[in-house]
Amino acid sequence: MKCPRCETENDRRTICKKCGMFLSDGRTRNRVVLTPEELRKEDLKKLRRILFGILKVVWMAVVFLIISILVVAIVMTFSAE
Ligand SMILES: [Zn+2]
């Protein structure tokens, strides 16, 4: 993309490398231009967030299960007498 102010050729940039002019025209499609590497990093970040979410749910389920088993074991111990 060519800078409208200084005519410098900027590829895959939202800000001109020479004069700092914003090259984005404000449309959603052009708002953020990421390199493939940055896109991959963003994907990894998203994936990690999802995995941590799942892990949290699984961990909570395991803790709940252990507590339930303990409660049942205690109740059975007392009712056996
Ligand atoms: Zn420029």
PDB file of the backbone (N, CA, C, O) and the ligand in Angstrom, with CONECT records:
HET     ZN  A 101       1
ATOM      1  N   MET A   1       0.848  -1.196   0.000  1.00  0.00           N
ATOM      2  CA  MET A   1       0.000   0.000   0.000  1.00  0.00           C
ATOM      3  C   MET A   1       0.881   1.243   0.000  1.00  0.00           C
ATOM      4  O   MET A   1       1.841   1.344   0.763  1.00  0.00           O
ATOM      5  N   LYS A   2       0.533   2.186  -0.873  1.00  0.00           N
ATOM      6  CA  LYS A   2       1.341   3.403  -1.007  1.00  0.00           C
ATOM      7  C   LYS A   2       0.844   4.468  -0.032  1.00  0.00           C
ATOM      8  O   LYS A   2      -0.361   4.681   0.105  1.00  0.00           O
ATOM      9  N   CYS A   3       1.777   5.130   0.640  1.00  0.00           N
ATOM     10  CA  CYS A   3       1.413   6.190   1.582  1.00  0.00           C
ATOM     11  C   CYS A   3       0.849   7.395   0.826  1.00  0.00           C
ATOM     12  O   CYS A   3       1.468   7.870  -0.126  1.00  0.00           O
ATOM     13  N   PRO A   4      -0.308   7.887   1.235  1.00  0.00           N
ATOM     14  CA  PRO A   4      -0.901   9.034   0.524  1.00  0.00           C
ATOM     15  C   PRO A   4      -0.160  10.339   0.772  1.00  0.00           C
ATOM     16  O   PRO A   4      -0.323  11.296   0.016  1.00  0.00           O
ATOM     17  N   ARG A   5       0.648  10.387   1.817  1.00  0.00           N
ATOM     18  CA  ARG A   5       1.345  11.642   2.134  1.00  0.00           C
ATOM     19  C   ARG A   5       2.716  11.717   1.482  1.00  0.00           C
ATOM     20  O   ARG A   5       3.043  12.705   0.825  1.00  0.00           O
ATOM     21  N   CYS A   6       3.540  10.648   1.669  1.00  0.00           N
ATOM     22  CA  CYS A   6       4.925  10.728   1.184  1.00  0.00           C
ATOM     23  C   CYS A   6       5.219   9.762   0.041  1.00  0.00           C
ATOM     24  O   CYS A   6       6.352   9.690  -0.435  1.00  0.00           O
ATOM     25  N   GLU A   7       4.188   9.009  -0.409  1.00  0.00           N
ATOM     26  CA  GLU A   7       4.332   8.131  -1.581  1.00  0.00           C
ATOM     27  C   GLU A   7       5.268   6.949  -1.347  1.00  0.00           C
ATOM     28  O   GLU A   7       5.690   6.306  -2.308  1.00  0.00           O
ATOM     29  N   THR A   8       5.605   6.645  -0.085  1.00  0.00           N
ATOM     30  CA  THR A   8       6.460   5.503   0.204  1.00  0.00           C
ATOM     31  C   THR A   8       5.645   4.227   0.079  1.00  0.00           C
ATOM     32  O   THR A   8       4.495   4.172   0.515  1.00  0.00           O
ATOM     33  N   GLU A   9       6.240   3.205  -0.516  1.00  0.00           N
ATOM     34  CA  GLU A   9       5.553   1.923  -0.652  1.00  0.00           C
ATOM     35  C   GLU A   9       5.664   1.146   0.665  1.00  0.00           C
ATOM     36  O   GLU A   9       6.766   0.835   1.117  1.00  0.00           O
ATOM     37  N   ASN A  10       4.522   0.837   1.273  1.00  0.00           N
ATOM     38  CA  ASN A  10       4.487   0.064   2.519  1.00  0.00           C
ATOM     39  C   ASN A  10       3.696  -1.204   2.278  1.00  0.00           C
ATOM     40  O   ASN A  10       2.499  -1.149   1.994  1.00  0.00           O
ATOM     41  N   ASP A  11       4.363  -2.357   2.391  1.00  0.00           N
ATOM     42  CA  ASP A  11       3.594  -3.584   2.241  1.00  0.00           C
ATOM     43  C   ASP A  11       3.218  -4.140   3.614  1.00  0.00           C
ATOM     44  O   ASP A  11       4.043  -4.170   4.526  1.00  0.00           O
ATOM     45  N   ARG A  12       1.975  -4.577   3.752  1.00  0.00           N
ATOM     46  CA  ARG A  12       1.459  -5.176   4.976  1.00  0.00           C
ATOM     47  C   ARG A  12       1.635  -4.288   6.200  1.00  0.00           C
ATOM     48  O   ARG A  12       1.889  -4.792   7.294  1.00  0.00           O
ATOM     49  N   ARG A  13       1.506  -2.981   6.035  1.00  0.00           N
ATOM     50  CA  ARG A  13       1.654  -2.083   7.169  1.00  0.00           C
ATOM     51  C   ARG A  13       0.398  -1.239   7.323  1.00  0.00           C
ATOM     52  O   ARG A  13      -0.277  -0.906   6.348  1.00  0.00           O
ATOM     53  N   THR A  14       0.101  -0.901   8.582  1.00  0.00           N
ATOM     54  CA  THR A  14      -1.027   0.000   8.824  1.00  0.00           C
ATOM     55  C   THR A  14      -0.518   1.419   9.039  1.00  0.00           C
ATOM     56  O   THR A  14      -1.270   2.387   8.919  1.00  0.00           O
ATOM     57  N   ILE A  15       0.786   1.532   9.362  1.00  0.00           N
ATOM     58  CA  ILE A  15       1.386   2.847   9.573  1.00  0.00           C
ATOM     59  C   ILE A  15       2.585   2.969   8.642  1.00  0.00           C
ATOM     60  O   ILE A  15       3.384   2.041   8.522  1.00  0.00           O
ATOM     61  N   CYS A  16       2.706   4.103   7.993  1.00  0.00           N
ATOM     62  CA  CYS A  16       3.800   4.326   7.050  1.00  0.00           C
ATOM     63  C   CYS A  16       5.145   4.255   7.758  1.00  0.00           C
ATOM     64  O   CYS A  16       5.330   4.845   8.823  1.00  0.00           O
ATOM     65  N   LYS A  17       6.094   3.518   7.147  1.00  0.00           N
ATOM     66  CA  LYS A  17       7.410   3.348   7.779  1.00  0.00           C
ATOM     67  C   LYS A  17       8.255   4.612   7.701  1.00  0.00           C
ATOM     68  O   LYS A  17       9.229   4.754   8.440  1.00  0.00           O
ATOM     69  N   LYS A  18       7.891   5.523   6.819  1.00  0.00           N
ATOM     70  CA  LYS A  18       8.698   6.732   6.658  1.00  0.00           C
ATOM     71  C   LYS A  18       8.145   7.909   7.463  1.00  0.00           C
ATOM     72  O   LYS A  18       8.877   8.550   8.218  1.00  0.00           O
ATOM     73  N   CYS A  19       6.846   8.190   7.299  1.00  0.00           N
ATOM     74  CA  CYS A  19       6.301   9.386   7.933  1.00  0.00           C
ATOM     75  C   CYS A  19       5.322   9.090   9.070  1.00  0.00           C
ATOM     76  O   CYS A  19       4.878  10.015   9.750  1.00  0.00           O
ATOM     77  N   GLY A  20       4.980   7.825   9.287  1.00  0.00           N
ATOM     78  CA  GLY A  20       4.099   7.488  10.410  1.00  0.00           C
ATOM     79  C   GLY A  20       2.629   7.735  10.148  1.00  0.00           C
ATOM     80  O   GLY A  20       1.819   7.685  11.073  1.00  0.00           O
ATOM     81  N   MET A  21       2.280   7.995   8.924  1.00  0.00           N
ATOM     82  CA  MET A  21       0.879   8.226   8.556  1.00  0.00           C
ATOM     83  C   MET A  21       0.079   6.925   8.638  1.00  0.00           C
ATOM     84  O   MET A  21       0.555   5.863   8.239  1.00  0.00           O
ATOM     85  N   PHE A  22      -1.148   7.030   9.165  1.00  0.00           N
ATOM     86  CA  PHE A  22      -2.019   5.857   9.207  1.00  0.00           C
ATOM     87  C   PHE A  22      -2.495   5.528   7.800  1.00  0.00           C
ATOM     88  O   PHE A  22      -3.077   6.371   7.118  1.00  0.00           O
ATOM     89  N   LEU A  23      -2.242   4.294   7.370  1.00  0.00           N
ATOM     90  CA  LEU A  23      -2.619   3.898   6.018  1.00  0.00           C
ATOM     91  C   LEU A  23      -3.987   3.239   5.994  1.00  0.00           C
ATOM     92  O   LEU A  23      -4.591   3.086   4.932  1.00  0.00           O
ATOM     93  N   SER A  24      -4.478   2.846   7.173  1.00  0.00           N
ATOM     94  CA  SER A  24      -5.792   2.226   7.244  1.00  0.00           C
ATOM     95  C   SER A  24      -6.864   3.260   6.904  1.00  0.00           C
ATOM     96  O   SER A  24      -6.781   4.417   7.316  1.00  0.00           O
ATOM     97  N   ASP A  25      -7.861   2.828   6.155  1.00  0.00           N
ATOM     98  CA  ASP A  25      -8.936   3.754   5.809  1.00  0.00           C
ATOM     99  C   ASP A  25     -10.118   3.606   6.766  1.00  0.00           C
ATOM    100  O   ASP A  25     -11.180   4.194   6.557  1.00  0.00           O
ATOM    101  N   GLY A  26      -9.920   2.820   7.809  1.00  0.00           N
ATOM    102  CA  GLY A  26     -10.958   2.708   8.838  1.00  0.00           C
ATOM    103  C   GLY A  26     -11.937   1.585   8.620  1.00  0.00           C
ATOM    104  O   GLY A  26     -12.743   1.294   9.503  1.00  0.00           O
ATOM    105  N   ARG A  27     -11.890   0.943   7.467  1.00  0.00           N
ATOM    106  CA  ARG A  27     -12.796  -0.184   7.248  1.00  0.00           C
ATOM    107  C   ARG A  27     -12.325  -1.376   8.071  1.00  0.00           C
ATOM    108  O   ARG A  27     -11.127  -1.554   8.290  1.00  0.00           O
ATOM    109  N   THR A  28     -13.260  -2.179   8.519  1.00  0.00           N
ATOM    110  CA  THR A  28     -12.950  -3.310   9.397  1.00  0.00           C
ATOM    111  C   THR A  28     -11.889  -4.213   8.781  1.00  0.00           C
ATOM    112  O   THR A  28     -10.982  -4.686   9.466  1.00  0.00           O
ATOM    113  N   ARG A  29     -12.016  -4.438   7.508  1.00  0.00           N
ATOM    114  CA  ARG A  29     -11.108  -5.315   6.775  1.00  0.00           C
ATOM    115  C   ARG A  29      -9.662  -4.828   6.853  1.00  0.00           C
ATOM    116  O   ARG A  29      -8.729  -5.631   6.845  1.00  0.00           O
ATOM    117  N   ASN A  30      -9.482  -3.514   6.926  1.00  0.00           N
ATOM    118  CA  ASN A  30      -8.135  -2.956   6.904  1.00  0.00           C
ATOM    119  C   ASN A  30      -7.666  -2.467   8.274  1.00  0.00           C
ATOM    120  O   ASN A  30      -6.577  -1.909   8.401  1.00  0.00           O
ATOM    121  N   ARG A  31      -8.492  -2.679   9.288  1.00  0.00           N
ATOM    122  CA  ARG A  31      -8.178  -2.101  10.585  1.00  0.00           C
ATOM    123  C   ARG A  31      -6.875  -2.655  11.145  1.00  0.00           C
ATOM    124  O   ARG A  31      -6.016  -1.897  11.596  1.00  0.00           O
ATOM    125  N   VAL A  32      -6.728  -3.967  11.117  1.00  0.00           N
ATOM    126  CA  VAL A  32      -5.511  -4.583  11.639  1.00  0.00           C
ATOM    127  C   VAL A  32      -4.897  -5.449  10.551  1.00  0.00           C
ATOM    128  O   VAL A  32      -5.519  -6.394  10.065  1.00  0.00           O
ATOM    129  N   VAL A  33      -3.693  -5.120  10.183  1.00  0.00           N
ATOM    130  CA  VAL A  33      -2.988  -5.943   9.205  1.00  0.00           C
ATOM    131  C   VAL A  33      -1.865  -6.665   9.938  1.00  0.00           C
ATOM    132  O   VAL A  33      -0.897  -6.048  10.383  1.00  0.00           O
ATOM    133  N   LEU A  34      -2.010  -7.966  10.056  1.00  0.00           N
ATOM    134  CA  LEU A  34      -1.020  -8.755  10.780  1.00  0.00           C
ATOM    135  C   LEU A  34      -0.233  -9.616   9.799  1.00  0.00           C
ATOM    136  O   LEU A  34      -0.763 -10.085   8.792  1.00  0.00           O
ATOM    137  N   THR A  35       1.037  -9.809  10.116  1.00  0.00           N
ATOM    138  CA  THR A  35       1.847 -10.719   9.320  1.00  0.00           C
ATOM    139  C   THR A  35       1.420 -12.147   9.669  1.00  0.00           C
ATOM    140  O   THR A  35       0.830 -12.359  10.728  1.00  0.00           O
ATOM    141  N   PRO A  36       1.699 -13.124   8.813  1.00  0.00           N
ATOM    142  CA  PRO A  36       1.313 -14.516   9.118  1.00  0.00           C
ATOM    143  C   PRO A  36       1.838 -14.969  10.469  1.00  0.00           C
ATOM    144  O   PRO A  36       1.167 -15.730  11.167  1.00  0.00           O
ATOM    145  N   GLU A  37       3.028 -14.515  10.849  1.00  0.00           N
ATOM    146  CA  GLU A  37       3.612 -14.915  12.133  1.00  0.00           C
ATOM    147  C   GLU A  37       2.798 -14.349  13.292  1.00  0.00           C
ATOM    148  O   GLU A  37       2.534 -15.038  14.277  1.00  0.00           O
ATOM    149  N   GLU A  38       2.405 -13.083  13.158  1.00  0.00           N
ATOM    150  CA  GLU A  38       1.592 -12.449  14.197  1.00  0.00           C
ATOM    151  C   GLU A  38       0.237 -13.129  14.305  1.00  0.00           C
ATOM    152  O   GLU A  38      -0.300 -13.308  15.397  1.00  0.00           O
ATOM    153  N   LEU A  39      -0.307 -13.506  13.147  1.00  0.00           N
ATOM    154  CA  LEU A  39      -1.591 -14.203  13.135  1.00  0.00           C
ATOM    155  C   LEU A  39      -1.484 -15.529  13.864  1.00  0.00           C
ATOM    156  O   LEU A  39      -2.382 -15.915  14.613  1.00  0.00           O
ATOM    157  N   ARG A  40      -0.354 -16.237  13.631  1.00  0.00           N
ATOM    158  CA  ARG A  40      -0.131 -17.519  14.279  1.00  0.00           C
ATOM    159  C   ARG A  40      -0.031 -17.328  15.792  1.00  0.00           C
ATOM    160  O   ARG A  40      -0.572 -18.121  16.563  1.00  0.00           O
ATOM    161  N   LYS A  41       0.672 -16.261  16.211  1.00  0.00           N
ATOM    162  CA  LYS A  41       0.811 -15.964  17.632  1.00  0.00           C
ATOM    163  C   LYS A  41      -0.549 -15.684  18.260  1.00  0.00           C
ATOM    164  O   LYS A  41      -0.844 -16.142  19.364  1.00  0.00           O
ATOM    165  N   GLU A  42      -1.378 -14.919  17.535  1.00  0.00           N
ATOM    166  CA  GLU A  42      -2.724 -14.601  18.032  1.00  0.00           C
ATOM    167  C   GLU A  42      -3.540 -15.884  18.179  1.00  0.00           C
ATOM    168  O   GLU A  42      -4.261 -16.062  19.160  1.00  0.00           O
ATOM    169  N   ASP A  43      -3.417 -16.777  17.190  1.00  0.00           N
ATOM    170  CA  ASP A  43      -4.132 -18.053  17.229  1.00  0.00           C
ATOM    171  C   ASP A  43      -3.693 -18.878  18.423  1.00  0.00           C
ATOM    172  O   ASP A  43      -4.517 -19.490  19.103  1.00  0.00           O
ATOM    173  N   LEU A  44      -2.367 -18.894  18.681  1.00  0.00           N
ATOM    174  CA  LEU A  44      -1.837 -19.649  19.819  1.00  0.00           C
ATOM    175  C   LEU A  44      -2.370 -19.093  21.124  1.00  0.00           C
ATOM    176  O   LEU A  44      -2.726 -19.840  22.035  1.00  0.00           O
ATOM    177  N   LYS A  45      -2.421 -17.753  21.203  1.00  0.00           N
ATOM    178  CA  LYS A  45      -2.929 -17.093  22.400  1.00  0.00           C
ATOM    179  C   LYS A  45      -4.384 -17.496  22.646  1.00  0.00           C
ATOM    180  O   LYS A  45      -4.786 -17.804  23.768  1.00  0.00           O
ATOM    181  N   LYS A  46      -5.167 -17.482  21.542  1.00  0.00           N
ATOM    182  CA  LYS A  46      -6.583 -17.827  21.627  1.00  0.00           C
ATOM    183  C   LYS A  46      -6.735 -19.279  22.072  1.00  0.00           C
ATOM    184  O   LYS A  46      -7.553 -19.600  22.934  1.00  0.00           O
ATOM    185  N   LEU A  47      -5.922 -20.153  21.462  1.00  0.00           N
ATOM    186  CA  LEU A  47      -5.965 -21.583  21.762  1.00  0.00           C
ATOM    187  C   LEU A  47      -5.622 -21.827  23.222  1.00  0.00           C
ATOM    188  O   LEU A  47      -6.263 -22.635  23.894  1.00  0.00           O
ATOM    189  N   ARG A  48      -4.591 -21.115  23.713  1.00  0.00           N
ATOM    190  CA  ARG A  48      -4.160 -21.268  25.096  1.00  0.00           C
ATOM    191  C   ARG A  48      -5.280 -20.838  26.050  1.00  0.00           C
ATOM    192  O   ARG A  48      -5.521 -21.480  27.072  1.00  0.00           O
ATOM    193  N   ARG A  49      -5.963 -19.733  25.692  1.00  0.00           N
ATOM    194  CA  ARG A  49      -7.053 -19.240  26.530  1.00  0.00           C
ATOM    195  C   ARG A  49      -8.168 -20.275  26.610  1.00  0.00           C
ATOM    196  O   ARG A  49      -8.733 -20.513  27.677  1.00  0.00           O
ATOM    197  N   ILE A  50      -8.486 -20.899  25.447  1.00  0.00           N
ATOM    198  CA  ILE A  50      -9.552 -21.902  25.398  1.00  0.00           C
ATOM    199  C   ILE A  50      -9.140 -23.114  26.229  1.00  0.00           C
ATOM    200  O   ILE A  50      -9.938 -23.655  26.994  1.00  0.00           O
ATOM    201  N   LEU A  51      -7.865 -23.541  26.067  1.00  0.00           N
ATOM    202  CA  LEU A  51      -7.372 -24.712  26.797  1.00  0.00           C
ATOM    203  C   LEU A  51      -7.407 -24.464  28.299  1.00  0.00           C
ATOM    204  O   LEU A  51      -7.778 -25.350  29.069  1.00  0.00           O
ATOM    205  N   PHE A  52      -7.020 -23.250  28.720  1.00  0.00           N
ATOM    206  CA  PHE A  52      -7.037 -22.926  30.140  1.00  0.00           C
ATOM    207  C   PHE A  52      -8.465 -22.928  30.662  1.00  0.00           C
ATOM    208  O   PHE A  52      -8.713 -23.339  31.795  1.00  0.00           O
ATOM    209  N   GLY A  53      -9.398 -22.476  29.848  1.00  0.00           N
ATOM    210  CA  GLY A  53     -10.815 -22.488  30.224  1.00  0.00           C
ATOM    211  C   GLY A  53     -11.296 -23.905  30.453  1.00  0.00           C
ATOM    212  O   GLY A  53     -11.962 -24.191  31.448  1.00  0.00           O
ATOM    213  N   ILE A  54     -10.955 -24.802  29.518  1.00  0.00           N
ATOM    214  CA  ILE A  54     -11.353 -26.204  29.618  1.00  0.00           C
ATOM    215  C   ILE A  54     -10.716 -26.831  30.860  1.00  0.00           C
ATOM    216  O   ILE A  54     -11.370 -27.546  31.618  1.00  0.00           O
ATOM    217  N   LEU A  55      -9.415 -26.544  31.050  1.00  0.00           N
ATOM    218  CA  LEU A  55      -8.672 -27.087  32.185  1.00  0.00           C
ATOM    219  C   LEU A  55      -9.316 -26.674  33.501  1.00  0.00           C
ATOM    220  O   LEU A  55      -9.422 -27.477  34.429  1.00  0.00           O
ATOM    221  N   LYS A  56      -9.743 -25.422  33.575  1.00  0.00           N
ATOM    222  CA  LYS A  56     -10.370 -24.899  34.790  1.00  0.00           C
ATOM    223  C   LYS A  56     -11.659 -25.665  35.088  1.00  0.00           C
ATOM    224  O   LYS A  56     -11.913 -26.045  36.231  1.00  0.00           O
ATOM    225  N   VAL A  57     -12.471 -25.886  34.050  1.00  0.00           N
ATOM    226  CA  VAL A  57     -13.741 -26.596  34.208  1.00  0.00           C
ATOM    227  C   VAL A  57     -13.477 -28.031  34.654  1.00  0.00           C
ATOM    228  O   VAL A  57     -14.131 -28.539  35.565  1.00  0.00           O
ATOM    229  N   VAL A  58     -12.499 -28.685  33.992  1.00  0.00           N
ATOM    230  CA  VAL A  58     -12.169 -30.077  34.325  1.00  0.00           C
ATOM    231  C   VAL A  58     -11.676 -30.156  35.774  1.00  0.00           C
ATOM    232  O   VAL A  58     -12.084 -31.038  36.530  1.00  0.00           O
ATOM    233  N   TRP A  59     -10.790 -29.222  36.151  1.00  0.00           N
ATOM    234  CA  TRP A  59     -10.239 -29.190  37.495  1.00  0.00           C
ATOM    235  C   TRP A  59     -11.352 -29.017  38.537  1.00  0.00           C
ATOM    236  O   TRP A  59     -11.354 -29.682  39.572  1.00  0.00           O
ATOM    237  N   MET A  60     -12.298 -28.113  38.246  1.00  0.00           N
ATOM    238  CA  MET A  60     -13.411 -27.885  39.162  1.00  0.00           C
ATOM    239  C   MET A  60     -14.265 -29.139  39.289  1.00  0.00           C
ATOM    240  O   MET A  60     -14.723 -29.473  40.382  1.00  0.00           O
ATOM    241  N   ALA A  61     -14.482 -29.839  38.170  1.00  0.00           N
ATOM    242  CA  ALA A  61     -15.272 -31.069  38.172  1.00  0.00           C
ATOM    243  C   ALA A  61     -14.584 -32.140  39.012  1.00  0.00           C
ATOM    244  O   ALA A  61     -15.236 -32.857  39.770  1.00  0.00           O
ATOM    245  N   VAL A  62     -13.251 -32.244  38.872  1.00  0.00           N
ATOM    246  CA  VAL A  62     -12.481 -33.240  39.635  1.00  0.00           C
ATOM    247  C   VAL A  62     -12.568 -32.938  41.128  1.00  0.00           C
ATOM    248  O   VAL A  62     -12.797 -33.840  41.934  1.00  0.00           O
ATOM    249  N   VAL A  63     -12.385 -31.665  41.497  1.00  0.00           N
ATOM    250  CA  VAL A  63     -12.457 -31.265  42.905  1.00  0.00           C
ATOM    251  C   VAL A  63     -13.844 -31.577  43.464  1.00  0.00           C
ATOM    252  O   VAL A  63     -13.968 -32.095  44.574  1.00  0.00           O
ATOM    253  N   PHE A  64     -14.880 -31.263  42.697  1.00  0.00           N
ATOM    254  CA  PHE A  64     -16.254 -31.521  43.120  1.00  0.00           C
ATOM    255  C   PHE A  64     -16.471 -33.020  43.331  1.00  0.00           C
ATOM    256  O   PHE A  64     -17.110 -33.433  44.300  1.00  0.00           O
ATOM    257  N   LEU A  65     -15.937 -33.827  42.419  1.00  0.00           N
ATOM    258  CA  LEU A  65     -16.073 -35.289  42.488  1.00  0.00           C
ATOM    259  C   LEU A  65     -15.394 -35.824  43.746  1.00  0.00           C
ATOM    260  O   LEU A  65     -15.962 -36.655  44.454  1.00  0.00           O
ATOM    261  N   ILE A  66     -14.169 -35.346  44.027  1.00  0.00           N
ATOM    262  CA  ILE A  66     -13.414 -35.795  45.199  1.00  0.00           C
ATOM    263  C   ILE A  66     -14.179 -35.442  46.481  1.00  0.00           C
ATOM    264  O   ILE A  66     -14.283 -36.262  47.394  1.00  0.00           O
ATOM    265  N   ILE A  67     -14.709 -34.222  46.540  1.00  0.00           N
ATOM    266  CA  ILE A  67     -15.468 -33.789  47.710  1.00  0.00           C
ATOM    267  C   ILE A  67     -16.712 -34.661  47.870  1.00  0.00           C
ATOM    268  O   ILE A  67     -17.039 -35.077  48.982  1.00  0.00           O
ATOM    269  N   SER A  68     -17.404 -34.937  46.772  1.00  0.00           N
ATOM    270  CA  SER A  68     -18.597 -35.773  46.812  1.00  0.00           C
ATOM    271  C   SER A  68     -18.270 -37.161  47.346  1.00  0.00           C
ATOM    272  O   SER A  68     -18.979 -37.686  48.205  1.00  0.00           O
ATOM    273  N   ILE A  69     -17.191 -37.754  46.835  1.00  0.00           N
ATOM    274  CA  ILE A  69     -16.771 -39.096  47.265  1.00  0.00           C
ATOM    275  C   ILE A  69     -16.446 -39.083  48.758  1.00  0.00           C
ATOM    276  O   ILE A  69     -16.835 -39.990  49.494  1.00  0.00           O
ATOM    277  N   LEU A  70     -15.727 -38.042  49.196  1.00  0.00           N
ATOM    278  CA  LEU A  70     -15.373 -37.915  50.616  1.00  0.00           C
ATOM    279  C   LEU A  70     -16.627 -37.830  51.474  1.00  0.00           C
ATOM    280  O   LEU A  70     -16.722 -38.497  52.504  1.00  0.00           O
ATOM    281  N   VAL A  71     -17.588 -37.013  51.056  1.00  0.00           N
ATOM    282  CA  VAL A  71     -18.842 -36.845  51.815  1.00  0.00           C
ATOM    283  C   VAL A  71     -19.576 -38.173  51.887  1.00  0.00           C
ATOM    284  O   VAL A  71     -20.051 -38.563  52.954  1.00  0.00           O
ATOM    285  N   VAL A  72     -19.674 -38.869  50.765  1.00  0.00           N
ATOM    286  CA  VAL A  72     -20.357 -40.165  50.717  1.00  0.00           C
ATOM    287  C   VAL A  72     -19.635 -41.160  51.626  1.00  0.00           C
ATOM    288  O   VAL A  72     -20.281 -41.909  52.360  1.00  0.00           O
ATOM    289  N   ALA A  73     -18.299 -41.171  51.582  1.00  0.00           N
ATOM    290  CA  ALA A  73     -17.505 -42.086  52.406  1.00  0.00           C
ATOM    291  C   ALA A  73     -17.739 -41.804  53.880  1.00  0.00           C
ATOM    292  O   ALA A  73     -17.898 -42.735  54.670  1.00  0.00           O
ATOM    293  N   ILE A  74     -17.764 -40.533  54.261  1.00  0.00           N
ATOM    294  CA  ILE A  74     -17.986 -40.161  55.664  1.00  0.00           C
ATOM    295  C   ILE A  74     -19.385 -40.582  56.110  1.00  0.00           C
ATOM    296  O   ILE A  74     -19.556 -41.148  57.190  1.00  0.00           O
ATOM    297  N   VAL A  75     -20.379 -40.303  55.273  1.00  0.00           N
ATOM    298  CA  VAL A  75     -21.771 -40.652  55.600  1.00  0.00           C
ATOM    299  C   VAL A  75     -21.899 -42.161  55.754  1.00  0.00           C
ATOM    300  O   VAL A  75     -22.562 -42.629  56.680  1.00  0.00           O
ATOM    301  N   MET A  76     -21.275 -42.935  54.859  1.00  0.00           N
ATOM    302  CA  MET A  76     -21.364 -44.405  54.899  1.00  0.00           C
ATOM    303  C   MET A  76     -20.652 -44.940  56.144  1.00  0.00           C
ATOM    304  O   MET A  76     -21.119 -45.901  56.755  1.00  0.00           O
ATOM    305  N   THR A  77     -19.532 -44.332  56.522  1.00  0.00           N
ATOM    306  CA  THR A  77     -18.789 -44.757  57.714  1.00  0.00           C
ATOM    307  C   THR A  77     -19.654 -44.595  58.963  1.00  0.00           C
ATOM    308  O   THR A  77     -19.681 -45.472  59.827  1.00  0.00           O
ATOM    309  N   PHE A  78     -20.357 -43.474  59.050  1.00  0.00           N
ATOM    310  CA  PHE A  78     -21.179 -43.212  60.237  1.00  0.00           C
ATOM    311  C   PHE A  78     -22.455 -44.041  60.240  1.00  0.00           C
ATOM    312  O   PHE A  78     -22.923 -44.448  61.303  1.00  0.00           O
ATOM    313  N   SER A  79     -23.034 -44.299  59.046  1.00  0.00           N
ATOM    314  CA  SER A  79     -24.298 -45.038  59.004  1.00  0.00           C
ATOM    315  C   SER A  79     -24.078 -46.533  59.160  1.00  0.00           C
ATOM    316  O   SER A  79     -25.031 -47.264  59.433  1.00  0.00           O
ATOM    317  N   ALA A  80     -22.832 -47.016  58.994  1.00  0.00           N
ATOM    318  CA  ALA A  80     -22.536 -48.436  59.113  1.00  0.00           C
ATOM    319  C   ALA A  80     -22.584 -48.908  60.565  1.00  0.00           C
ATOM    320  O   ALA A  80     -22.791 -50.093  60.825  1.00  0.00           O
ATOM    321  N   GLU A  81     -22.396 -47.988  61.510  1.00  0.00           N
ATOM    322  CA  GLU A  81     -22.386 -48.399  62.933  1.00  0.00           C
ATOM    323  C   GLU A  81     -23.784 -48.730  63.461  1.00  0.00           C
ATOM    324  O   GLU A  81     -23.934 -49.087  64.630  1.00  0.00           O
TER     325      GLU A  81
HETATM  326 ZN    ZN A 101       4.311   8.211   4.483  1.00  0.00          ZN2+
END
